Amino acid sequence: MRVLASASVRDVEGMRDMELTISRRDESGTALLTLVGSIDLISRQDLITAGKDALGEGDALSLDMLGVDFMDSMGIGALIELARHAEGLGQPFAITEKSPRVRRVLQATGLDDAWQPA
């Protein structure tokens, strides 16, 4: 497994770091990106870049989001962008694991059944 990106920003009150670490593991034609931390304005581009790189190599893309502790509308936008990009390339896209916070955001947006593993 290799770490592809890590982005960090301290929030307005300076009380916590918001960081996203992206690791990649390849398994028989599928790139599994493991995400740990926050998906927001600062980190969304790292996620999109890592996902598009994997898809560009001809791999299916799966996201393990069990370690995501924060995701806002920018994170939802990043997921939608990756899903559309995968669809345009004819590649599968799935979210294999979801943290409770990710599950709640996807339910609130009506996307809880989207991007299921095959």
Number of C-alpha atoms within 10 A of each C-alpha: 10 10 13 14 16 16 18 14 14 11 10 8 6 8 8 10 14 18 20 26 22 23 19 20 12 16 10 7 11 18 24 24 27 21 23 19 22 24 28 21 13 16 24 21 16 19 24 19 15 19 29 19 14 21 22 14 10 16 22 23 25 24 22 19 21 19 19 22 18 19 19 14 13 16 23 19 14 22 21 16 15 22 21 14 18 23 12 9 13 12 17 18 27 20 19 18 18 17 15 15 16 23 16 15 19 17 13 10 10 10 14 15 10 14 17 13 12 7
